[in-house]
Amino acid sequence: MKAAIFHGAHQPLTLEEIPTPEPKAGEILVKVAGCGVCHTDLHFIDHDVPTFKKPPLILGHEASGTVAALGAGSTQWKEGDRVLLPAVYGCGHCRMCRLGRENVCENMMFFGSSLDGAYAEYVIAPAKDAIPFPDDLPLIEGAIIADATTTPYHAVVNRGRVQPGDAVVIFGCGGIGLNCVQMAAAVGARVIAVDIVESKLDWARKLGAQAAVNPNSVERLDKELRKLTGGGADVAFECIGNPATQEQAFASVRAGGRFVVVGSSDKPMMLNTGKVMFREIEIIGSLGCRAVDYPRVLELARQGRIKIAELVTAKFPLDEINTALDLLRKGEGIRSVIVP
């Protein structure tokens, strides 16, 4: 099979012919229909963030496809079944898994980092973790549900605990941020989007934001957000991973509100802990999504309450993976999907 191989940081992925893997007991072989192109891959390629498994490795963790072969005991599936593959696999035995929080499993396996991902024609997946994919949703575009849509669902519904009527401010309108916008809007929140790129703010309005603010177009962002929210955000989400933006998001929260960190960063932010205490502000991390929530997100898409296909603004064959990554580096489009 053909696969795009990651050999190390600061190198393009290389298209290579490698043996098609065979599923072992409890596994399935999936013919990849689509794999979303995510900033996480750029952390590995451009920013020296180490993968859990040392290269060479196949990246790509937003995958959908059809079952091509079954390992022993994988009787819940049959060849041809449509599946979605979660970005993170839990062990099912550790304390966090027993608490129903397998997205922060103590022994987590990260698709496209701990094990080979889906920038390839075929991929191996644990049979117990694959999710049935509805026939009435587009399989290729639906690949982005594996992370770009489910991660925001978890952030908005489970971690941010957004309620109807809440004033929600979302900082950063890339793939994750825009999906946070539409998830919060679907819940019934009043959503304000913040980004420095006007085209992304246009997208935020299309996806349900009632207001959109470019920090470069207002005298003081904090004052503008207080005016739009009526005193401060009930919940603010930072979806970039930029310490300066994280500080802005924290500053936008009203007393008793919540600041949810969705964007990944290895750099520290300045935090006024006195404000945290006196205003009883919650600071909450959010990673991935629980397995139990994937069917709920798929149902939201089936009902038309969230958009999926519209957010896929480019598709590339596998041999153009580096072009797709360059597009992501430039911040162009919303989500690209590789179609092997």
C-alpha positions as CSV (number, residue, x, y, z in Angstrom):
1,M,0.0,0.0,0.0
2,K,1.0,3.6,-0.4
3,A,1.6,5.7,2.8
4,A,3.0,9.1,3.6
5,I,5.9,8.5,6.0
6,F,7.1,10.9,8.7
7,H,10.9,10.4,9.2
8,G,11.5,13.3,11.5
9,A,11.0,17.0,12.2
10,H,11.6,19.6,9.6
11,Q,11.3,17.1,6.7
12,P,8.5,16.7,4.2
13,L,6.5,13.5,4.5
14,T,7.6,10.9,1.9
15,L,5.2,8.8,-0.2
16,E,6.4,5.2,0.0
17,E,5.1,1.7,-0.9
18,I,5.0,-0.5,2.2
19,P,3.3,-3.8,3.0
20,T,-0.4,-3.6,3.8
21,P,-0.7,-4.5,7.5
22,E,-2.7,-7.6,8.5
23,P,-5.2,-7.3,11.4
24,K,-4.4,-9.3,14.6
25,A,-6.9,-10.6,17.1
26,G,-9.3,-7.8,18.1
27,E,-8.3,-5.6,15.2
28,I,-9.8,-4.5,11.9
29,L,-8.1,-3.3,8.7
30,V,-9.7,-0.2,7.4
31,K,-9.6,1.1,3.8
32,V,-9.2,4.8,4.4
33,A,-11.8,7.0,2.7
34,G,-10.6,10.3,4.1
35,C,-8.2,11.7,6.7
36,G,-8.4,15.3,8.0
37,V,-5.2,17.4,8.0
38,C,-4.7,18.8,11.6
39,H,-2.4,21.3,13.2
40,T,-1.3,18.5,15.6
41,D,0.7,17.0,12.7
42,L,2.5,20.4,12.2
43,H,3.5,20.2,15.9
44,F,5.4,17.0,15.1
45,I,6.7,18.2,11.7
46,D,7.5,21.9,12.3
47,H,7.9,22.3,16.1
48,D,9.9,19.3,17.3
49,V,7.1,18.0,19.4
50,P,8.0,14.3,19.8
51,T,5.6,11.6,18.7
52,F,4.9,8.8,21.2
53,K,6.4,6.3,18.8
54,K,9.7,7.1,17.3
55,P,9.8,7.7,13.5
56,P,9.4,6.3,10.9
57,L,5.7,6.7,11.5
58,I,2.5,7.3,9.6
59,L,0.7,10.5,10.8
60,G,-3.0,11.4,10.5
61,H,-5.6,10.9,13.2
62,E,-8.9,12.1,11.7
63,A,-10.0,9.0,9.7
64,S,-13.0,7.4,8.2
65,G,-13.3,4.4,5.9
66,T,-14.6,0.9,5.3
67,V,-13.7,-2.4,7.0
68,A,-11.4,-4.3,4.6
69,A,-10.5,-7.3,6.8
70,L,-11.1,-8.7,10.2
71,G,-8.8,-10.0,12.8
72,A,-9.8,-13.0,15.0
73,G,-12.7,-12.2,17.3
74,S,-13.8,-8.9,15.6
75,T,-17.2,-10.3,15.0
76,Q,-19.0,-7.0,15.6
77,W,-17.9,-5.9,12.1
78,K,-18.2,-7.2,8.6
79,E,-16.3,-6.3,5.5
80,G,-17.7,-3.1,3.9
81,D,-19.0,-1.6,7.1
82,R,-18.5,2.2,7.3
83,V,-16.5,3.3,10.3
84,L,-15.1,6.4,12.1
85,L,-11.8,6.0,14.0
86,P,-11.4,8.0,17.2
87,A,-8.2,10.0,17.5
88,V,-7.4,8.6,21.0
89,Y,-7.9,5.0,22.2
90,G,-8.3,4.3,26.0
91,C,-7.0,1.1,27.7
92,G,-10.3,0.5,29.4
93,H,-8.6,-0.4,32.7
94,C,-6.9,2.6,34.3
95,R,-8.5,4.9,36.8
96,M,-9.5,7.5,34.2
97,C,-11.1,4.9,31.9
98,R,-13.0,3.5,34.8
99,L,-14.3,7.0,35.5
100,G,-15.5,7.3,31.9
101,R,-12.8,9.7,31.0
102,E,-10.9,7.5,28.5
103,N,-9.9,10.7,26.5
104,V,-7.3,11.2,29.3
105,C,-6.4,7.6,29.7
106,E,-3.3,7.0,31.7
107,N,-2.1,4.6,29.0
108,M,-3.7,6.3,26.0
109,M,-2.8,5.4,22.4
110,F,-2.8,8.4,20.1
111,F,-3.7,7.5,16.5
112,G,-0.9,8.9,14.3
113,S,1.6,9.2,17.2
114,S,1.5,6.1,19.4
115,L,0.7,4.0,16.4
116,D,0.5,4.4,12.7
117,G,-2.2,6.8,11.5
118,A,-4.2,7.2,8.3
119,Y,-2.2,9.1,5.8
120,A,-2.2,5.8,4.0
121,E,-4.4,3.6,1.9
122,Y,-5.1,1.3,4.8
123,V,-4.9,1.5,8.6
124,I,-5.2,-0.9,11.5
125,A,-7.6,0.0,14.3
126,P,-8.9,-1.8,17.5
127,A,-12.2,-3.3,16.6
128,K,-13.7,-2.3,20.0
129,D,-13.0,1.4,19.4
130,A,-14.2,1.9,15.9
131,I,-17.5,3.9,15.6
132,P,-20.3,2.9,13.1
133,F,-20.6,5.7,10.5
134,P,-24.2,6.5,9.3
135,D,-25.0,5.8,5.7
136,D,-26.7,9.2,5.3
137,L,-23.5,11.2,6.1
138,P,-20.7,11.8,3.6
139,L,-17.9,9.4,4.5
140,I,-14.9,11.3,3.1
141,E,-15.8,14.7,4.6
142,G,-17.0,12.9,7.7
143,A,-13.4,12.0,8.6
144,I,-13.1,15.4,10.3
145,I,-15.6,14.3,12.9
146,A,-12.9,12.1,14.4
147,D,-11.2,15.2,16.0
148,A,-12.1,18.6,14.5
149,T,-15.8,18.2,15.5
150,T,-15.7,15.9,18.5
151,T,-13.0,17.8,20.3
152,P,-15.1,21.0,20.3
153,Y,-18.2,19.0,21.4
154,H,-16.3,17.7,24.4
155,A,-15.0,21.2,25.1
156,V,-18.3,23.0,24.9
157,V,-20.7,20.4,26.3
158,N,-18.7,18.4,28.9
159,R,-15.9,20.7,30.0
160,G,-17.3,24.2,29.4
161,R,-20.8,23.1,30.5
162,V,-22.3,25.7,28.1
163,Q,-26.1,26.3,28.7
164,P,-28.7,28.0,26.6
165,G,-28.4,31.8,26.9
166,D,-24.8,31.7,28.1
167,A,-22.5,34.4,26.7
168,V,-19.7,32.5,25.1
169,V,-16.5,34.0,23.6
170,I,-14.3,31.8,21.3
171,F,-10.8,32.9,20.6
172,G,-9.4,31.6,17.3
173,C,-11.5,30.6,14.4
174,G,-9.5,27.8,12.8
175,G,-10.9,24.3,12.4
176,I,-11.3,23.7,16.1
177,G,-12.5,27.2,17.0
178,L,-15.2,27.3,14.2
179,N,-16.5,23.9,15.4
180,C,-16.7,25.3,18.9
181,V,-18.7,28.2,17.5
182,Q,-21.2,25.9,15.9
183,M,-21.4,23.6,18.9
184,A,-22.0,26.5,21.3
185,A,-24.6,27.9,18.9
186,A,-26.3,24.5,18.7
187,V,-26.6,24.4,22.5
188,G,-28.3,27.8,22.4
189,A,-25.5,30.1,23.6
190,R,-24.9,33.7,22.5
191,V,-21.6,33.3,20.7
192,I,-19.0,36.0,20.1
193,A,-16.0,34.9,17.9
194,V,-12.6,36.6,18.0
195,D,-9.9,36.3,15.3
196,I,-7.6,38.6,13.3
197,V,-8.6,37.1,9.9
198,E,-11.8,38.6,8.5
199,S,-12.6,35.6,6.3
200,K,-12.6,33.4,9.4
201,L,-14.9,35.8,11.2
202,D,-17.2,35.5,8.2
203,W,-17.2,31.7,8.6
204,A,-18.0,32.2,12.3
205,R,-21.1,34.3,11.5
206,K,-22.2,31.6,9.0
207,L,-21.9,28.9,11.8
208,G,-23.9,30.8,14.3
209,A,-21.8,33.5,15.9
210,Q,-24.0,36.5,16.8
211,A,-21.0,38.8,16.8
212,A,-17.5,38.7,15.5
213,V,-14.6,40.8,16.6
214,N,-11.2,41.5,15.0
215,P,-8.9,42.7,17.8
216,N,-7.0,44.9,15.3
217,S,-10.2,46.8,14.5
218,V,-11.2,47.8,18.0
219,E,-9.4,50.2,20.4
220,R,-9.6,47.8,23.4
221,L,-10.6,44.2,23.0
222,D,-11.5,43.8,26.7
223,K,-14.0,46.7,26.6
224,E,-15.5,45.5,23.4
225,L,-16.1,42.0,24.8
226,R,-17.6,43.3,28.0
227,K,-20.0,45.4,26.0
228,L,-21.0,42.5,23.7
229,T,-21.4,40.0,26.6
230,G,-23.1,42.3,29.1
231,G,-20.2,42.3,31.6
232,G,-18.1,39.3,30.6
233,A,-18.2,35.8,29.2
234,D,-19.9,33.0,31.1
235,V,-17.5,30.7,29.2
236,A,-14.4,31.6,27.1
237,F,-12.6,29.1,24.9
238,E,-9.0,29.6,23.7
239,C,-8.6,27.4,20.5
240,I,-5.1,28.5,19.3
241,G,-2.5,27.7,21.9
242,N,-1.0,31.2,22.1
243,P,-0.2,32.5,25.6
244,A,-1.2,36.1,24.6
245,T,-4.5,34.9,23.4
246,Q,-5.0,32.7,26.5
247,E,-4.5,35.8,28.6
248,Q,-7.1,37.7,26.6
249,A,-9.5,34.8,26.9
250,F,-9.0,34.6,30.7
251,A,-9.5,38.4,31.0
252,S,-12.8,38.2,29.2
253,V,-14.5,36.0,31.8
254,R,-17.0,37.4,34.3
255,A,-17.1,36.5,38.0
256,G,-18.1,32.8,38.4
257,G,-17.3,32.1,34.7
258,R,-15.1,29.5,33.1
259,F,-12.0,29.7,30.9
260,V,-11.5,26.5,28.8
261,V,-8.1,25.8,27.3
262,V,-8.5,23.9,24.0
263,G,-5.5,25.0,22.1
264,S,-2.2,23.2,22.7
265,S,0.9,25.2,23.8
266,D,4.2,24.4,25.6
267,K,4.7,28.0,26.5
268,P,3.5,29.5,29.9
269,M,0.9,32.2,30.2
270,M,0.7,35.0,32.8
271,L,-2.1,34.3,35.3
272,N,-3.4,36.6,38.0
273,T,-4.3,34.0,40.7
274,G,-5.8,36.7,42.9
275,K,-8.4,37.2,40.1
276,V,-9.0,33.5,40.0
277,M,-9.7,33.4,43.7
278,F,-11.7,36.7,44.2
279,R,-13.9,36.1,41.1
280,E,-14.1,32.4,41.5
281,I,-13.1,31.8,37.9
282,E,-12.6,28.2,36.8
283,I,-9.7,27.2,34.6
284,I,-10.4,24.0,32.7
285,G,-8.4,21.9,30.3
286,S,-10.1,20.0,27.5
287,L,-8.6,17.2,25.4
288,G,-10.2,15.2,22.7
289,C,-13.5,13.5,23.2
290,R,-15.0,10.6,25.1
291,A,-16.0,7.5,23.1
292,V,-19.5,7.8,24.4
293,D,-19.9,11.2,22.7
294,Y,-19.0,10.2,19.1
295,P,-22.5,8.8,18.3
296,R,-24.0,12.0,19.8
297,V,-21.9,14.2,17.5
298,L,-22.8,12.0,14.5
299,E,-26.5,12.4,15.4
300,L,-26.1,16.2,15.5
301,A,-24.7,16.1,12.0
302,R,-27.5,13.8,10.8
303,Q,-30.1,16.2,12.2
304,G,-28.4,19.1,10.4
305,R,-27.7,21.0,13.6
306,I,-24.0,21.1,12.8
307,K,-22.3,21.4,9.4
308,I,-19.6,18.9,8.3
309,A,-19.1,18.8,4.5
310,E,-19.2,22.6,4.3
311,L,-16.1,22.9,6.5
312,V,-14.0,20.7,4.2
313,T,-12.7,23.4,1.9
314,A,-10.1,21.3,0.1
315,K,-9.4,17.7,-0.8
316,F,-6.0,16.3,-1.8
317,P,-4.8,12.9,-3.1
318,L,-2.2,11.2,-0.8
319,D,0.7,12.2,-3.0
320,E,-0.2,15.8,-2.4
321,I,0.0,15.6,1.4
322,N,2.8,18.1,1.7
323,T,0.8,20.6,-0.4
324,A,-2.1,20.1,2.1
325,L,0.2,20.7,5.0
326,D,1.5,23.9,3.4
327,L,-2.1,25.1,3.0
328,L,-2.5,24.5,6.7
329,R,0.7,26.4,7.5
330,K,-0.7,29.4,5.6
331,G,-3.9,29.4,7.5
332,E,-5.9,29.1,4.3
333,G,-9.3,27.3,4.2
334,I,-10.9,25.6,7.2
335,R,-10.1,21.8,6.9
336,S,-8.4,19.8,4.2
337,V,-9.0,16.1,3.8
338,I,-6.6,13.6,2.2
339,V,-8.3,11.1,0.0
340,P,-5.9,8.1,-0.5
